Amino acid sequence: MDVYRACLGCGEPTPAPRCPTCQAEVDRRTNQKRGGAHARGYTRTWQKRAAKVTRAQPACAVCGATSDLTVDHVVPKATGGNDDRDNLRTLCRRCNSSKGGRG
């Protein structure tokens, strides 16, 4: 059973922090500021490289989880990191999110 709370944008009841309409607006504004995934370099080439990294390292480097995996930049791209294999590692979404843009 979902717990409904007031949307952070419009105040309508929703099970998520924002209703779909308000979340879409937040995503649109965020992408205008930082560019979409493709504009930031996450192209088909990146997807292939990320798949190779995940196959080579099929568990989170921090907690060892084997599900909901992502590929992380050890040195974030925002601070000068690159897509070289030695700058990439597998993290679960939770560990990657807690790291944020920090190295």
C-alpha positions in Angstrom: 0.0 0.0 0.0 1.4 3.4 -1.0 1.6 6.2 1.4 0.5 9.5 -0.2 2.1 12.8 0.7 1.8 16.3 -0.7 3.8 16.9 -3.9 6.7 19.2 -3.2 5.7 21.2 -6.3 1.9 21.5 -6.4 0.7 20.0 -3.1 -1.4 17.2 -4.7 -1.4 13.8 -3.0 1.3 11.5 -4.5 3.2 8.4 -3.4 6.5 9.9 -4.7 8.1 13.2 -3.5 6.7 14.9 -6.6 3.7 14.2 -8.9 4.7 13.1 -12.5 3.9 16.5 -13.9 6.1 18.4 -11.3 8.9 15.8 -11.6 8.9 16.2 -15.4 9.4 19.9 -15.0 12.2 19.5 -12.5 13.9 17.0 -14.9 13.5 19.5 -17.8 15.1 22.3 -15.8 17.9 20.1 -14.6 18.7 19.0 -18.2 18.6 22.6 -19.4 21.3 23.5 -16.8 23.6 20.5 -17.2 22.6 19.1 -20.6 21.0 15.7 -21.3 22.8 12.4 -21.0 23.9 12.5 -24.6 25.2 16.0 -24.3 27.3 14.9 -21.2 28.9 12.1 -23.2 26.8 9.1 -22.3 26.4 7.8 -25.8 26.1 4.4 -27.3 29.9 4.1 -27.1 29.6 4.7 -23.3 26.9 2.1 -23.0 29.1 -0.5 -24.6 32.0 0.5 -22.4 29.8 0.4 -19.2 28.5 -3.1 -20.2 32.2 -4.4 -20.5 33.0 -2.9 -17.1 30.0 -4.6 -15.5 30.8 -7.9 -17.1 34.4 -7.8 -15.9 33.4 -6.7 -12.3 29.8 -8.1 -11.7 29.6 -6.9 -8.1 29.6 -3.5 -6.3 33.2 -2.5 -5.4 32.0 -1.0 -2.1 29.3 -3.3 -0.7 29.5 -6.4 -2.9 25.8 -6.2 -4.1 25.1 -8.0 -7.4 21.9 -6.3 -8.5 21.0 -2.8 -9.7 24.6 -2.1 -10.8 25.9 1.1 -12.4 29.3 2.1 -13.6 31.0 4.9 -11.7 33.8 7.3 -12.5 36.5 7.1 -9.8 37.4 10.7 -10.6 34.1 12.3 -11.7 33.8 13.7 -15.2 32.7 17.0 -13.6 36.1 17.3 -12.0 38.2 16.3 -15.0 37.8 12.5 -14.9 37.7 10.5 -18.2 36.1 7.3 -19.6 39.4 5.3 -19.5 39.0 1.8 -18.1 41.2 2.6 -15.1 38.9 5.4 -14.0 35.8 3.2 -14.1 34.4 0.7 -11.5 31.1 -1.0 -10.8 28.9 0.3 -8.0 25.4 -0.5 -7.0 23.0 2.4 -7.5 22.8 3.0 -3.7 26.6 3.3 -3.3 26.9 5.4 -6.5 24.1 7.7 -5.4 25.6 8.2 -1.9 28.9 9.1 -3.6 27.3 11.8 -5.7 29.8 13.9 -7.7 32.6 13.4 -5.1 35.7 11.3 -5.9 
